[in-house]
Amino acid sequence: MATLGEWVSGARPRTLGAAVAPVSVGTGVAALESSVAPLRALLALAVALLLQIGVNYANDYSDGVRGTDLGRVGPVRLVGQGLAAATQVKAASLIAFGAAAVLGLSLTAMVGSWWLLLVGAASLAAGWLYTGGPRPYGYFGLGEVFVFVFFGVVPVLGTAYVQTLSINATAWWGAVGVGSLACAVLVANNLRDIPTDASSGKDTLAVKLGDRRTRWLFISLLTIAYLSVIPLATGWGAGITTAWLSYLSLPIAARAGLLVIDGARGRGLVAVLQLTGLLILAFGLLLGLGLALGG
């Protein structure tokens, strides 16, 4: 029987920055337009956090029952390490997804745009099918595509929309930045797991690319995130000079990037994963603040 601490670790709290960041940026877009709706922003945050927790438990369950978590280093794996029954972890995932669905329905009713239910349903399906179902897309190298969409584009644009009832170029550029860093979190995780994933048949993009090219993919994603700020902060685009605040997170990016370039492996990549989780949180909060100050 897993302890409370092990359940909390199984939810992978260090990944929750990937849920906070897009809501911060989306709310920054709303503040820029003087349209912040605090209750809607809080509901969007709760939905994002619950979806992230649901995905983490779902991955623990699915990878655990498939045996792909055996021998891995890194965070607690409830099923793979025999700390909790697979049925219990599956139930925890479904509870988190269910709570996200209830709050998402409430938010949709508040906004009155019922097409958001389709977006919510797609988000739930993407969360479960990453490693679940008969043909999990995470096992075929498609994880980064779906992470970019459902942890970058959807939550940033969605958070902005439920408060402003519109979507603009500022929100899109913010989504590119957050989505790129969300992908970087996944790439760091999969880079660490190349040996075990390859031996267990989990054909992630990192397995397909190999170690060296995956490291350059990680660096490229960090670079894209910071490049996406330029159209927001300069006269080339929105001209919101306070968006440069997001660059205060660069030291974290530099530290993570140097570890990857220097060839960190195994537990060294656990540190990279932790830094990247901190990076997306810092980048998202700072960019959201910069956009809000620009308003």
Residue, then its C-alpha position, 0 to 999 in steps of 0.5 A: m500500500a502506497t503512502l500519502g507521500e508516494w501518492v503525491s510523488g506519483a502525481r509528479p508535482r515537479t511537472l505541474g509547472a507545465a499546467v500553471a504556465p499556459v494559464s499564466v500566459g493566457t491570463g496575461v493576454a486577458a490582462l493586456e486587453s483589460s478583460v481578466a475574469p479571476l474566477r474563470a482564470l482560477l477554474a482554467l488553472a484547476v482544470a489544467l492542474l487536474l488534467q496534468i495530474g490525471v495524465n501523470y497517473a494514467n502514464d504511471y498506470s499504462d506504462g506500469v502494466r506494460g512493463t516499460d517502467l521497469g529499471r527506470v531512474g527518476p520519480v516514483r512509479l507507483v505501479g512499476q515499483g509495486l507501490a500501489a495496485a494498477t487498479q488504484v492508480k487507474a482509479a486515481s487517474l480517472i478521478a482527476f480526469g473526472a474532476a477536470a471534466v466537471l470543472g471544465l463543464s462549469l467553466t463552459a457554462m459560464v462562458g456560454s461557448w459550448w464548442l469548448l466541450l469538444v476541446g475538453a473531450a479531445s484533451l481528456a482523450a489525448g491525456w489517456l491515449y498518450t500511453g493508454g489504449p490499444r495503440p498509444y501515440g506516445y509509443f509511436g513518436l507522436g508525444e511531442v506533437f500532442v504535448f505542444v497542442f494540448f499543453g501549449v496551444v489549447p490551454v493558452l488560447g483556451t485561458a485567453y478565450v474564456q476571459t476575452l471571448s477572442i483569440n489574437a496573435t499575442a495568445w498564439w505567440g505565447a502558446v508557441g513559447v509555452g508549447s515548446l517548453a512543454c515539449a522540452v520537458l517531455v524530450a528531457n524525460n524521454l532522453r533519459d529513458i532511451p535505453t529502457d524505452a528502446s528495450s521495451g518497445k516504446d518507440t518514442l521520438a527520442v528513440k527514433l532520433g537517437d541520443r545525439r539528435t534528441r539532445w539538439l532537439f532539446i536545445s532547439l525547443l528552448t531556443i524556439a521558446y525565447l524566439s517566440v517572445i521577440p514578436l511580442a516584445t518588439g515592433w515586429g509584432a505587438g511591441i509589448t516591451t515588458a514581455w522581455l521579462s520572460y528572459l529573466s528565466l534564461p539562466i535556468a534554460a542555460r543550466a539545463g541546456l549545458l547539462v544536456i550538451d555536456g552529455a548528462r545521462g541517467r540521474g544527471l538527466v533527472a536534474v535536467l528534467q527538474l530544471t526544465g519543469l522549473l523553467i516552464l513555470a518561470f517562463g510562463l509566470l514571467l511572460g504572463l506578468g510581462l503581458a499584464l504589465g504591458g496592458 
